[in-house]
Amino acid sequence: MYETNYHRAGSVAEAADLMGKSDDGKILGGGQTLLPTMKQRLAAPSDLVDVTKIADLNGISEGSGSISIGAATTHAEVASSGVVKEKLPSLASLASGIGDPAVRHMGTLGGSIANNDPAADYPAALVALGATVVTSKRELSAEDFFIGMFDTALDEDEIVVSVSFPIVEKGAYAKYPNPASRYAMAGVFVARHSDGSVRVAVTGAGHYGVFRVSGMESALASNWSPDAVADIKVDAGSMLHDIHGSSAYRANLVTVMAKRAVSAAS
């Protein structure tokens, strides 16, 4: 690893100030991606700003028709939260399937979405549930927040504070995990909202990260059943292709995972 300056911020404002003053600062949450990248000398930030002890970034609370989760809240805390399991069991289930126990007890919600790995699980939940990302500067809808592979709308000195998830009528997440990494080769989150609208979001499969499948959304709005999406295919040309699976394979997985998610939500 290269030499770096470590800071433990006591507030969101202090963390933003430290980031603004650094030459090439990085926010440190669970460090599940950043630290291995630094160890491989693929990243050499001038400063690390640790935000894990900031009270405003921790915790889970229920509001009127929504659940707010602090950015420094770990996957394990989301998975075990009584209020999340009661009000948004689909989100608790998703969190319980991220990585392994070590990753779940260190990795954070804010770190996951800020990194925006194309195979991460949370982006599908945020987009399908219509979540709002609250930062140190503004509020962003999930679809405005995620721009592309490993890219978000965050400014250099902007910090994710929390995410607000609307409580939906039905929801479920199904993924086909890589057996080694547990990352999604294709993960589909389906959600039916209180106004009757449906959102279907896919992670792990697309060239540009999380995306919605409008054909599945329309079909499920009329007929909430696995059969409604059984014959709907996504364009293989827009899918990832690597040693783990071809683009055609991933395209087929999207349909299979969508059927499983609808079945689970039913």
Contacts in CASP RR format, 6 or more apart in sequence:
PFRMAT RR
TARGET T0000
AUTHOR 0000-0000-0000
METHOD contacts of the structure
MODEL  1
MYETNYHRAGSVAEAADLMGKSDDGKILGGGQTLLPTMKQRLAAPSDLVD
VTKIADLNGISEGSGSISIGAATTHAEVASSGVVKEKLPSLASLASGIGD
PAVRHMGTLGGSIANNDPAADYPAALVALGATVVTSKRELSAEDFFIGMF
DTALDEDEIVVSVSFPIVEKGAYAKYPNPASRYAMAGVFVARHSDGSVRV
AVTGAGHYGVFRVSGMESALASNWSPDAVADIKVDAGSMLHDIHGSSAYR
ANLVTVMAKRAVSAAS
1 38 0 8 1.000
1 39 0 8 1.000
1 41 0 8 1.000
1 44 0 8 1.000
2 38 0 8 1.000
2 41 0 8 1.000
2 44 0 8 1.000
4 38 0 8 1.000
4 44 0 8 1.000
4 45 0 8 1.000
4 46 0 8 1.000
4 47 0 8 1.000
4 48 0 8 1.000
5 22 0 8 1.000
5 46 0 8 1.000
5 47 0 8 1.000
5 48 0 8 1.000
6 47 0 8 1.000
6 48 0 8 1.000
6 50 0 8 1.000
7 18 0 8 1.000
7 47 0 8 1.000
7 48 0 8 1.000
7 49 0 8 1.000
7 50 0 8 1.000
8 50 0 8 1.000
8 53 0 8 1.000
9 15 0 8 1.000
9 18 0 8 1.000
9 49 0 8 1.000
9 50 0 8 1.000
9 51 0 8 1.000
9 53 0 8 1.000
9 54 0 8 1.000
10 53 0 8 1.000
10 54 0 8 1.000
11 54 0 8 1.000
11 56 0 8 1.000
12 51 0 8 1.000
12 54 0 8 1.000
12 56 0 8 1.000
12 57 0 8 1.000
12 136 0 8 1.000
12 159 0 8 1.000
12 161 0 8 1.000
13 136 0 8 1.000
15 27 0 8 1.000
15 49 0 8 1.000
15 51 0 8 1.000
15 54 0 8 1.000
15 136 0 8 1.000
15 159 0 8 1.000
16 136 0 8 1.000
16 157 0 8 1.000
16 158 0 8 1.000
16 159 0 8 1.000
18 47 0 8 1.000
18 49 0 8 1.000
19 25 0 8 1.000
19 27 0 8 1.000
19 47 0 8 1.000
19 49 0 8 1.000
19 156 0 8 1.000
19 157 0 8 1.000
19 159 0 8 1.000
20 156 0 8 1.000
20 157 0 8 1.000
22 45 0 8 1.000
22 46 0 8 1.000
22 47 0 8 1.000
22 49 0 8 1.000
23 46 0 8 1.000
23 47 0 8 1.000
24 44 0 8 1.000
24 45 0 8 1.000
24 46 0 8 1.000
24 47 0 8 1.000
25 45 0 8 1.000
25 46 0 8 1.000
25 47 0 8 1.000
25 48 0 8 1.000
25 49 0 8 1.000
26 34 0 8 1.000
26 43 0 8 1.000
26 45 0 8 1.000
26 47 0 8 1.000
26 48 0 8 1.000
26 49 0 8 1.000
27 49 0 8 1.000
27 51 0 8 1.000
27 111 0 8 1.000
27 114 0 8 1.000
27 159 0 8 1.000
28 34 0 8 1.000
28 48 0 8 1.000
28 49 0 8 1.000
28 50 0 8 1.000
28 51 0 8 1.000
28 52 0 8 1.000
29 50 0 8 1.000
29 51 0 8 1.000
29 52 0 8 1.000
29 72 0 8 1.000
29 107 0 8 1.000
29 108 0 8 1.000
29 110 0 8 1.000
29 111 0 8 1.000
30 52 0 8 1.000
30 74 0 8 1.000
30 106 0 8 1.000
30 107 0 8 1.000
30 108 0 8 1.000
30 111 0 8 1.000
31 106 0 8 1.000
31 107 0 8 1.000
31 111 0 8 1.000
32 103 0 8 1.000
32 106 0 8 1.000
32 107 0 8 1.000
33 111 0 8 1.000
33 115 0 8 1.000
33 117 0 8 1.000
34 43 0 8 1.000
34 45 0 8 1.000
34 48 0 8 1.000
34 115 0 8 1.000
37 43 0 8 1.000
38 44 0 8 1.000
38 45 0 8 1.000
51 57 0 8 1.000
51 71 0 8 1.000
51 72 0 8 1.000
51 159 0 8 1.000
52 58 0 8 1.000
52 72 0 8 1.000
52 108 0 8 1.000
54 72 0 8 1.000
56 70 0 8 1.000
56 161 0 8 1.000
57 70 0 8 1.000
57 71 0 8 1.000
57 72 0 8 1.000
57 73 0 8 1.000
57 161 0 8 1.000
57 162 0 8 1.000
58 70 0 8 1.000
58 72 0 8 1.000
58 73 0 8 1.000
59 69 0 8 1.000
59 70 0 8 1.000
59 73 0 8 1.000
59 77 0 8 1.000
60 67 0 8 1.000
60 68 0 8 1.000
60 69 0 8 1.000
60 70 0 8 1.000
60 73 0 8 1.000
60 77 0 8 1.000
60 78 0 8 1.000
60 81 0 8 1.000
60 83 0 8 1.000
60 84 0 8 1.000
61 67 0 8 1.000
61 68 0 8 1.000
61 83 0 8 1.000
62 68 0 8 1.000
62 83 0 8 1.000
62 87 0 8 1.000
65 166 0 8 1.000
65 167 0 8 1.000
66 164 0 8 1.000
66 165 0 8 1.000
66 166 0 8 1.000
66 167 0 8 1.000
67 83 0 8 1.000
67 84 0 8 1.000
67 87 0 8 1.000
67 88 0 8 1.000
67 91 0 8 1.000
67 164 0 8 1.000
67 165 0 8 1.000
67 167 0 8 1.000
68 134 0 8 1.000
68 162 0 8 1.000
68 163 0 8 1.000
68 164 0 8 1.000
68 165 0 8 1.000
69 78 0 8 1.000
69 84 0 8 1.000
69 109 0 8 1.000
69 162 0 8 1.000
69 163 0 8 1.000
69 165 0 8 1.000
70 109 0 8 1.000
70 110 0 8 1.000
70 161 0 8 1.000
70 162 0 8 1.000
70 163 0 8 1.000
71 108 0 8 1.000
71 109 0 8 1.000
71 110 0 8 1.000
71 111 0 8 1.000
71 159 0 8 1.000
71 160 0 8 1.000
71 161 0 8 1.000
71 162 0 8 1.000
71 163 0 8 1.000
72 108 0 8 1.000
72 109 0 8 1.000
72 110 0 8 1.000
73 108 0 8 1.000
73 109 0 8 1.000
74 104 0 8 1.000
74 105 0 8 1.000
74 106 0 8 1.000
74 107 0 8 1.000
74 108 0 8 1.000
74 109 0 8 1.000
75 95 0 8 1.000
75 96 0 8 1.000
75 98 0 8 1.000
75 103 0 8 1.000
75 104 0 8 1.000
75 105 0 8 1.000
75 107 0 8 1.000
75 108 0 8 1.000
75 109 0 8 1.000
75 112 0 8 1.000
76 95 0 8 1.000
76 101 0 8 1.000
76 104 0 8 1.000
76 105 0 8 1.000
78 84 0 8 1.000
78 91 0 8 1.000
78 92 0 8 1.000
78 95 0 8 1.000
78 109 0 8 1.000
79 92 0 8 1.000
79 93 0 8 1.000
79 95 0 8 1.000
79 96 0 8 1.000
79 97 0 8 1.000
79 104 0 8 1.000
80 92 0 8 1.000
81 92 0 8 1.000
82 92 0 8 1.000
84 91 0 8 1.000
84 92 0 8 1.000
84 95 0 8 1.000
85 92 0 8 1.000
87 167 0 8 1.000
88 129 0 8 1.000
88 165 0 8 1.000
88 167 0 8 1.000
88 168 0 8 1.000
90 125 0 8 1.000
90 168 0 8 1.000
90 171 0 8 1.000
90 172 0 8 1.000
90 173 0 8 1.000
90 189 0 8 1.000
90 191 0 8 1.000
90 265 0 8 1.000
91 125 0 8 1.000
91 129 0 8 1.000
91 165 0 8 1.000
91 173 0 8 1.000
93 172 0 8 1.000
93 173 0 8 1.000
94 121 0 8 1.000
94 122 0 8 1.000
94 124 0 8 1.000
94 125 0 8 1.000
94 173 0 8 1.000
94 189 0 8 1.000
95 104 0 8 1.000
95 121 0 8 1.000
96 104 0 8 1.000
97 104 0 8 1.000
97 121 0 8 1.000
97 177 0 8 1.000
97 182 0 8 1.000
98 104 0 8 1.000
98 107 0 8 1.000
98 112 0 8 1.000
98 121 0 8 1.000
98 182 0 8 1.000
99 181 0 8 1.000
99 182 0 8 1.000
99 183 0 8 1.000
100 182 0 8 1.000
103 182 0 8 1.000
109 122 0 8 1.000
109 163 0 8 1.000
110 160 0 8 1.000
110 163 0 8 1.000
111 160 0 8 1.000
112 120 0 8 1.000
112 121 0 8 1.000
112 122 0 8 1.000
113 120 0 8 1.000
113 122 0 8 1.000
113 123 0 8 1.000
113 126 0 8 1.000
113 133 0 8 1.000
113 145 0 8 1.000
113 146 0 8 1.000
113 152 0 8 1.000
113 160 0 8 1.000
113 163 0 8 1.000
114 152 0 8 1.000
114 154 0 8 1.000
114 160 0 8 1.000
115 150 0 8 1.000
116 123 0 8 1.000
116 146 0 8 1.000
116 147 0 8 1.000
116 148 0 8 1.000
116 149 0 8 1.000
116 150 0 8 1.000
116 151 0 8 1.000
116 152 0 8 1.000
116 209 0 8 1.000
117 150 0 8 1.000
117 183 0 8 1.000
118 148 0 8 1.000
118 149 0 8 1.000
118 150 0 8 1.000
118 203 0 8 1.000
118 204 0 8 1.000
118 206 0 8 1.000
118 207 0 8 1.000
118 208 0 8 1.000
118 209 0 8 1.000
118 210 0 8 1.000
118 240 0 8 1.000
119 178 0 8 1.000
119 181 0 8 1.000
119 183 0 8 1.000
119 184 0 8 1.000
119 185 0 8 1.000
119 203 0 8 1.000
119 204 0 8 1.000
120 183 0 8 1.000
120 184 0 8 1.000
120 203 0 8 1.000
120 204 0 8 1.000
121 173 0 8 1.000
121 175 0 8 1.000
121 184 0 8 1.000
121 187 0 8 1.000
121 203 0 8 1.000
123 142 0 8 1.000
123 146 0 8 1.000
123 201 0 8 1.000
123 203 0 8 1.000
123 209 0 8 1.000
123 210 0 8 1.000
124 173 0 8 1.000
124 184 0 8 1.000
124 187 0 8 1.000
124 188 0 8 1.000
124 189 0 8 1.000
124 201 0 8 1.000
124 202 0 8 1.000
124 203 0 8 1.000
124 210 0 8 1.000
125 131 0 8 1.000
125 165 0 8 1.000
125 173 0 8 1.000
125 189 0 8 1.000
125 201 0 8 1.000
126 133 0 8 1.000
126 142 0 8 1.000
126 145 0 8 1.000
126 146 0 8 1.000
126 163 0 8 1.000
126 165 0 8 1.000
126 201 0 8 1.000
126 210 0 8 1.000
127 142 0 8 1.000
127 143 0 8 1.000
127 146 0 8 1.000
127 189 0 8 1.000
127 199 0 8 1.000
127 201 0 8 1.000
127 210 0 8 1.000
127 212 0 8 1.000
128 171 0 8 1.000
128 189 0 8 1.000
128 190 0 8 1.000
128 191 0 8 1.000
128 199 0 8 1.000
128 200 0 8 1.000
128 201 0 8 1.000
128 212 0 8 1.000
129 142 0 8 1.000
129 165 0 8 1.000
129 166 0 8 1.000
129 168 0 8 1.000
129 189 0 8 1.000
129 191 0 8 1.000
129 199 0 8 1.000
130 141 0 8 1.000
130 142 0 8 1.000
130 143 0 8 1.000
130 165 0 8 1.000
130 166 0 8 1.000
130 191 0 8 1.000
130 199 0 8 1.000
131 141 0 8 1.000
131 142 0 8 1.000
131 163 0 8 1.000
131 164 0 8 1.000
131 165 0 8 1.000
131 166 0 8 1.000
132 139 0 8 1.000
132 140 0 8 1.000
132 141 0 8 1.000
132 142 0 8 1.000
132 163 0 8 1.000
132 164 0 8 1.000
133 139 0 8 1.000
133 140 0 8 1.000
133 141 0 8 1.000
133 142 0 8 1.000
133 145 0 8 1.000
133 160 0 8 1.000
133 163 0 8 1.000
134 160 0 8 1.000
134 161 0 8 1.000
134 162 0 8 1.000
134 163 0 8 1.000
134 164 0 8 1.000
135 154 0 8 1.000
135 158 0 8 1.000
135 159 0 8 1.000
135 160 0 8 1.000
135 161 0 8 1.000
136 157 0 8 1.000
136 158 0 8 1.000
136 159 0 8 1.000
136 161 0 8 1.000
137 155 0 8 1.000
137 158 0 8 1.000
140 153 0 8 1.000
143 212 0 8 1.000
144 153 0 8 1.000
145 152 0 8 1.000
145 153 0 8 1.000
145 154 0 8 1.000
146 152 0 8 1.000
146 153 0 8 1.000
146 209 0 8 1.000
146 210 0 8 1.000
147 153 0 8 1.000
148 208 0 8 1.000
148 209 0 8 1.000
149 207 0 8 1.000
149 208 0 8 1.000
149 209 0 8 1.000
154 160 0 8 1.000
166 193 0 8 1.000
168 191 0 8 1.000
168 192 0 8 1.000
168 193 0 8 1.000
168 194 0 8 1.000
169 192 0 8 1.000
169 193 0 8 1.000
169 194 0 8 1.000
169 196 0 8 1.000
170 190 0 8 1.000
170 191 0 8 1.000
170 192 0 8 1.000
170 224 0 8 1.000
170 265 0 8 1.000
170 266 0 8 1.000
171 189 0 8 1.000
171 190 0 8 1.000
171 191 0 8 1.000
171 192 0 8 1.000
171 261 0 8 1.000
171 264 0 8 1.000
171 265 0 8 1.000
172 189 0 8 1.000
172 190 0 8 1.000
172 261 0 8 1.000
172 262 0 8 1.000
172 263 0 8 1.000
172 264 0 8 1.000
172 265 0 8 1.000
173 187 0 8 1.000
173 188 0 8 1.000
173 189 0 8 1.000
173 190 0 8 1.000
173 261 0 8 1.000
173 264 0 8 1.000
174 187 0 8 1.000
174 188 0 8 1.000
174 257 0 8 1.000
174 258 0 8 1.000
174 260 0 8 1.000
174 261 0 8 1.000
174 264 0 8 1.000
175 184 0 8 1.000
175 185 0 8 1.000
175 186 0 8 1.000
175 187 0 8 1.000
175 188 0 8 1.000
175 203 0 8 1.000
175 257 0 8 1.000
176 184 0 8 1.000
176 185 0 8 1.000
176 186 0 8 1.000
176 187 0 8 1.000
176 253 0 8 1.000
176 256 0 8 1.000
176 257 0 8 1.000
177 183 0 8 1.000
177 184 0 8 1.000
177 185 0 8 1.000
178 184 0 8 1.000
178 185 0 8 1.000
178 244 0 8 1.000
183 204 0 8 1.000
184 203 0 8 1.000
184 204 0 8 1.000
184 205 0 8 1.000
185 204 0 8 1.000
185 205 0 8 1.000
185 244 0 8 1.000
185 245 0 8 1.000
185 250 0 8 1.000
185 253 0 8 1.000
186 202 0 8 1.000
186 203 0 8 1.000
186 204 0 8 1.000
186 205 0 8 1.000
186 250 0 8 1.000
186 253 0 8 1.000
186 254 0 8 1.000
186 256 0 8 1.000
186 257 0 8 1.000
187 202 0 8 1.000
187 203 0 8 1.000
187 204 0 8 1.000
187 205 0 8 1.000
187 253 0 8 1.000
187 254 0 8 1.000
187 257 0 8 1.000
188 200 0 8 1.000
188 201 0 8 1.000
188 202 0 8 1.000
188 203 0 8 1.000
188 254 0 8 1.000
188 257 0 8 1.000
188 258 0 8 1.000
188 260 0 8 1.000
188 261 0 8 1.000
189 199 0 8 1.000
189 200 0 8 1.000
189 201 0 8 1.000
189 202 0 8 1.000
189 203 0 8 1.000
189 261 0 8 1.000
190 198 0 8 1.000
190 199 0 8 1.000
190 200 0 8 1.000
190 216 0 8 1.000
190 220 0 8 1.000
190 258 0 8 1.000
190 261 0 8 1.000
190 262 0 8 1.000
190 265 0 8 1.000
191 198 0 8 1.000
191 199 0 8 1.000
191 200 0 8 1.000
191 265 0 8 1.000
192 198 0 8 1.000
192 220 0 8 1.000
192 221 0 8 1.000
192 224 0 8 1.000
192 265 0 8 1.000
193 199 0 8 1.000
196 221 0 8 1.000
197 217 0 8 1.000
197 221 0 8 1.000
198 216 0 8 1.000
198 217 0 8 1.000
198 218 0 8 1.000
198 220 0 8 1.000
198 221 0 8 1.000
198 224 0 8 1.000
199 212 0 8 1.000
199 217 0 8 1.000
200 212 0 8 1.000
200 213 0 8 1.000
200 215 0 8 1.000
200 216 0 8 1.000
200 217 0 8 1.000
200 220 0 8 1.000
200 229 0 8 1.000
200 258 0 8 1.000
201 210 0 8 1.000
201 211 0 8 1.000
201 212 0 8 1.000
201 213 0 8 1.000
202 210 0 8 1.000
202 211 0 8 1.000
202 212 0 8 1.000
202 213 0 8 1.000
202 234 0 8 1.000
202 254 0 8 1.000
203 209 0 8 1.000
203 210 0 8 1.000
204 240 0 8 1.000
204 250 0 8 1.000
205 234 0 8 1.000
205 239 0 8 1.000
205 240 0 8 1.000
205 250 0 8 1.000
205 251 0 8 1.000
205 253 0 8 1.000
205 254 0 8 1.000
206 238 0 8 1.000
206 239 0 8 1.000
206 240 0 8 1.000
206 250 0 8 1.000
207 238 0 8 1.000
207 239 0 8 1.000
207 240 0 8 1.000
208 238 0 8 1.000
211 238 0 8 1.000
213 232 0 8 1.000
213 234 0 8 1.000
213 254 0 8 1.000
213 258 0 8 1.000
215 232 0 8 1.000
216 228 0 8 1.000
216 229 0 8 1.000
216 232 0 8 1.000
216 258 0 8 1.000
219 228 0 8 1.000
219 229 0 8 1.000
219 232 0 8 1.000
220 228 0 8 1.000
220 229 0 8 1.000
220 262 0 8 1.000
222 228 0 8 1.000
224 262 0 8 1.000
224 265 0 8 1.000
224 266 0 8 1.000
225 262 0 8 1.000
225 266 0 8 1.000
226 259 0 8 1.000
226 260 0 8 1.000
226 262 0 8 1.000
226 263 0 8 1.000
226 266 0 8 1.000
228 262 0 8 1.000
229 255 0 8 1.000
229 258 0 8 1.000
229 259 0 8 1.000
229 262 0 8 1.000
230 255 0 8 1.000
230 259 0 8 1.000
232 255 0 8 1.000
232 258 0 8 1.000
233 251 0 8 1.000
233 252 0 8 1.000
233 254 0 8 1.000
233 255 0 8 1.000
234 251 0 8 1.000
234 254 0 8 1.000
234 255 0 8 1.000
235 251 0 8 1.000
236 247 0 8 1.000
236 248 0 8 1.000
236 250 0 8 1.000
236 251 0 8 1.000
237 247 0 8 1.000
237 251 0 8 1.000
238 247 0 8 1.000
239 247 0 8 1.000
239 248 0 8 1.000
239 250 0 8 1.000
239 251 0 8 1.000
239 254 0 8 1.000
240 247 0 8 1.000
240 250 0 8 1.000
241 247 0 8 1.000
241 250 0 8 1.000
END
